[in-house]
Amino acid sequence: MDEIVEAVKNADKITVFTGAGTSVESGIAPFRGEDGLWDDFDPQKVASASAFADGPERCWKLFKLQIEESFDAEPHEGHYSLVELEDHGLKSIITQNIDGLHQRAGSKNVLEIHGSLNKLICPSCQKKYDTRDFLDEIKDDRIPTCKCDSFLRPNVVLFGEKLPRNLLDRSWHEVRSCDLLFTLGTSAVVQPAASLPSAAKKAGAEVVEINLEKTPLTDKISDYFLKGKVGEELPKLTACL
């Protein structure tokens, strides 16, 4: 921890990369692993672009669960510690999470590369809406519809779709221009996002990893590894700054 504190103090630009483990600590189910959503749902049947086109009703069973869970969740101390880190060189957060908890905690520059459940989008006309405006309909098992009468879906990246090019390009820029990268609660196995830490490393950045278990990053990429919860280890760090 002392070495990480010094690394933060010496850094001019810090970037953070977060994954599902960060949200799990707020009570949000992961997609993979223990108690993951894919234990109960076939992603190709309920979370792909083609599945939504063929049967939006089936997909909305998953979407409803995710939306209600995310809106009920609260940021934990790790989220708030990242806000504190903005006073110590944190410039951006790149997240694979779709729950909006970073923004609710107060983080300013968040790149949601997998999209967000806070917005709904029309596949036909691309008009976007605030999900909160449709919560009553969603809770009543009614599928939200666009003004053009098409069914809406969450503005997230589904299977069969590519990550938004502009956000991915910005993410590459952020990791390649930082001198310290935090990877928090991510197994770093889902591409192309999983390559972001190695890109930072190749560009000369040091990498700090906080996770419950070792990952493919731990022995090859990470300079520092803290085994534990993000919501417990990050507050310890910010308390030392």
C-alpha positions as CSV (number, residue, x, y, z in Angstrom):
1,M,0.0,0.0,0.0
2,D,2.8,2.4,0.8
3,E,4.3,1.9,-2.6
4,I,1.0,2.5,-4.3
5,V,0.5,5.7,-2.3
6,E,3.9,7.0,-3.6
7,A,2.9,6.0,-7.1
8,V,-0.2,8.1,-6.8
9,K,1.6,11.1,-5.4
10,N,4.2,10.9,-8.3
11,A,1.6,10.5,-11.0
12,D,0.7,13.3,-13.3
13,K,-2.2,11.5,-15.0
14,I,-4.2,8.6,-13.5
15,T,-6.7,6.5,-15.5
16,V,-9.0,3.9,-13.9
17,F,-10.4,0.8,-15.6
18,T,-13.3,-0.9,-13.8
19,G,-15.2,-4.2,-14.3
20,A,-18.1,-6.2,-12.9
21,G,-16.4,-6.8,-9.6
22,T,-16.7,-3.1,-8.7
23,S,-20.5,-3.3,-9.2
24,V,-20.9,-6.6,-7.5
25,E,-20.0,-4.9,-4.2
26,S,-23.1,-2.7,-4.7
27,G,-25.3,-5.8,-5.0
28,I,-25.4,-6.0,-8.8
29,A,-25.1,-9.5,-10.3
30,P,-22.2,-10.1,-12.7
31,F,-22.7,-11.7,-16.1
32,R,-20.2,-14.5,-15.5
33,G,-18.9,-16.5,-12.6
34,E,-20.7,-17.4,-9.3
35,D,-24.3,-16.2,-9.3
36,G,-23.8,-14.7,-12.8
37,L,-26.7,-13.8,-15.0
38,W,-25.6,-16.3,-17.7
39,D,-26.4,-19.1,-15.3
40,D,-30.1,-18.3,-15.7
41,F,-30.1,-16.6,-19.2
42,D,-28.7,-17.7,-22.5
43,P,-27.0,-14.5,-23.7
44,Q,-27.6,-15.4,-27.4
45,K,-31.3,-15.7,-26.8
46,V,-31.9,-12.7,-24.6
47,A,-29.0,-10.3,-25.0
48,S,-28.1,-10.2,-28.7
49,A,-29.2,-7.8,-31.3
50,S,-30.8,-10.6,-33.4
51,A,-32.7,-11.9,-30.3
52,F,-34.2,-8.5,-29.7
53,A,-35.3,-8.2,-33.3
54,D,-36.9,-11.7,-33.1
55,G,-38.5,-11.4,-29.7
56,P,-38.2,-8.2,-27.6
57,E,-40.5,-9.7,-24.9
58,R,-38.0,-12.4,-24.1
59,C,-35.1,-9.9,-23.9
60,W,-37.0,-7.5,-21.7
61,K,-37.2,-10.2,-18.9
62,L,-33.4,-9.7,-18.6
63,F,-33.5,-5.9,-19.2
64,K,-36.1,-5.4,-16.5
65,L,-34.0,-7.4,-14.0
66,Q,-30.9,-5.4,-14.8
67,I,-32.7,-2.0,-14.7
68,E,-34.4,-2.6,-11.4
69,E,-31.3,-3.9,-9.8
70,S,-29.2,-1.0,-11.0
71,F,-31.6,1.7,-10.0
72,D,-32.0,0.1,-6.5
73,A,-28.2,-0.2,-6.0
74,E,-26.1,2.5,-4.3
75,P,-22.4,3.5,-4.9
76,H,-20.1,2.0,-2.3
77,E,-17.0,3.6,-0.6
78,G,-14.8,2.5,-3.5
79,H,-16.9,4.6,-5.9
80,Y,-16.6,7.6,-3.6
81,S,-12.9,7.1,-3.2
82,L,-12.5,7.5,-7.0
83,V,-14.1,10.9,-6.7
84,E,-11.5,11.8,-4.1
85,L,-8.8,10.6,-6.5
86,E,-9.8,13.4,-8.9
87,D,-7.9,15.7,-6.5
88,H,-4.8,13.6,-6.9
89,G,-4.5,13.2,-10.7
90,L,-7.4,11.0,-11.7
91,K,-8.5,12.2,-15.1
92,S,-10.8,9.5,-16.4
93,I,-12.7,6.3,-15.6
94,I,-13.1,3.7,-18.3
95,T,-15.8,1.2,-17.2
96,Q,-17.3,-2.0,-18.6
97,N,-20.2,-1.5,-16.2
98,I,-23.6,-0.3,-17.4
99,D,-25.2,0.8,-14.1
100,G,-24.1,4.4,-13.9
101,L,-22.8,4.1,-10.3
102,H,-19.6,6.0,-11.0
103,Q,-21.6,9.1,-12.1
104,R,-24.0,8.8,-9.2
105,A,-21.1,8.8,-6.8
106,G,-19.9,12.0,-8.5
107,S,-17.2,11.0,-10.9
108,K,-17.0,13.4,-13.8
109,N,-15.2,11.9,-16.8
110,V,-16.6,8.4,-17.2
111,L,-16.3,6.4,-20.5
112,E,-19.0,3.8,-20.5
113,I,-17.7,1.6,-23.3
114,H,-20.5,-1.0,-23.0
115,G,-23.3,1.6,-22.8
116,S,-25.7,2.5,-20.0
117,L,-29.0,1.2,-18.6
118,N,-29.8,4.9,-17.7
119,K,-30.8,5.4,-21.4
120,L,-33.2,3.6,-23.7
121,I,-32.7,3.7,-27.5
122,C,-35.0,3.1,-30.4
123,P,-33.5,0.6,-32.8
124,S,-35.5,2.1,-35.7
125,C,-35.0,5.8,-35.4
126,Q,-32.1,5.9,-32.8
127,K,-34.0,8.4,-30.6
128,K,-32.8,8.1,-26.9
129,Y,-34.9,8.4,-23.8
130,D,-34.2,8.6,-20.0
131,T,-34.9,5.2,-18.6
132,R,-36.3,6.7,-15.4
133,D,-39.2,8.1,-17.4
134,F,-40.3,4.6,-18.1
135,L,-39.7,2.9,-14.8
136,D,-43.4,2.5,-14.0
137,E,-44.1,0.7,-17.3
138,I,-41.0,-1.5,-16.9
139,K,-42.1,-2.5,-13.4
140,D,-45.6,-3.4,-14.8
141,D,-43.9,-5.7,-17.4
142,R,-44.8,-3.3,-20.2
143,I,-42.2,-2.8,-22.9
144,P,-41.4,0.9,-23.5
145,T,-42.1,2.2,-27.0
146,C,-40.8,5.0,-29.0
147,K,-42.8,7.8,-30.5
148,C,-42.4,6.0,-33.8
149,D,-44.1,2.9,-32.2
150,S,-41.0,0.7,-32.2
151,F,-40.0,-1.1,-29.0
152,L,-37.2,0.5,-27.0
153,R,-34.2,-1.3,-25.6
154,P,-31.4,-0.3,-23.1
155,N,-28.7,1.8,-24.7
156,V,-26.1,-1.0,-24.1
157,V,-23.9,-3.1,-26.4
158,L,-25.6,-6.4,-27.1
159,F,-24.0,-9.5,-28.4
160,G,-23.4,-9.2,-32.1
161,E,-22.7,-5.4,-31.8
162,K,-19.4,-3.6,-31.7
163,L,-18.3,-1.2,-29.0
164,P,-18.8,2.5,-29.9
165,R,-15.8,3.5,-32.0
166,N,-15.5,7.0,-30.5
167,L,-15.5,5.7,-26.9
168,L,-13.0,2.9,-27.7
169,D,-10.7,5.4,-29.4
170,R,-10.9,7.7,-26.4
171,S,-10.2,4.8,-24.1
172,W,-7.1,3.8,-26.0
173,H,-5.9,7.5,-25.8
174,E,-6.6,7.6,-22.0
175,V,-4.6,4.5,-21.2
176,R,-1.7,5.3,-23.6
177,S,-1.3,8.8,-22.1
178,C,-1.5,8.0,-18.4
179,D,1.4,7.2,-16.2
180,L,-0.6,5.2,-13.6
181,L,-3.5,2.9,-14.4
182,F,-5.8,1.3,-11.8
183,T,-7.7,-1.9,-12.8
184,L,-10.5,-2.5,-10.4
185,G,-12.7,-5.6,-10.2
186,T,-12.1,-6.8,-13.7
187,S,-11.0,-10.3,-14.8
188,A,-9.6,-8.7,-18.0
189,V,-10.7,-11.5,-20.3
190,V,-13.4,-9.8,-22.5
191,Q,-11.9,-8.2,-25.6
192,P,-11.2,-5.7,-26.8
193,A,-11.4,-3.9,-23.4
194,A,-9.1,-6.6,-21.8
195,S,-6.2,-5.2,-23.9
196,L,-6.4,-1.7,-22.3
197,P,-4.1,-2.5,-19.3
198,S,-1.4,-4.0,-21.6
199,A,-1.6,-0.9,-23.8
200,A,-1.0,1.3,-20.8
201,K,1.9,-0.9,-19.7
202,K,3.5,-0.8,-23.2
203,A,3.1,3.0,-23.2
204,G,5.1,3.2,-19.9
205,A,2.4,3.4,-17.3
206,E,2.5,1.5,-14.0
207,V,-0.5,-0.7,-13.3
208,V,-2.2,-1.1,-9.9
209,E,-4.7,-4.0,-9.7
210,I,-7.3,-4.5,-7.0
211,N,-9.3,-7.7,-7.2
212,L,-10.6,-10.5,-5.0
213,E,-8.5,-13.0,-6.9
214,K,-5.5,-13.0,-9.2
215,T,-6.3,-12.5,-12.9
216,P,-4.4,-12.8,-16.2
217,L,-3.0,-9.3,-15.5
218,T,-1.6,-10.1,-12.1
219,D,1.7,-11.8,-12.9
220,K,2.3,-10.3,-16.4
221,I,1.0,-6.7,-16.4
222,S,0.3,-5.4,-12.9
223,D,3.1,-3.7,-11.0
224,Y,1.1,-3.8,-7.7
225,F,-1.7,-6.2,-6.7
226,L,-4.0,-5.7,-3.8
227,K,-6.2,-8.7,-3.0
228,G,-9.5,-7.5,-1.6
229,K,-12.6,-5.6,-2.3
230,V,-12.4,-2.3,-4.2
231,G,-14.8,-0.7,-1.6
232,E,-12.4,-1.6,1.2
233,E,-8.9,-1.2,-0.4
234,L,-9.5,2.1,-2.2
235,P,-10.6,4.0,0.9
236,K,-7.5,2.8,2.7
237,L,-5.5,4.3,-0.2
238,T,-7.2,7.7,-0.3
239,A,-6.9,7.9,3.5
240,C,-3.1,8.0,3.1
241,L,-3.0,10.8,0.5
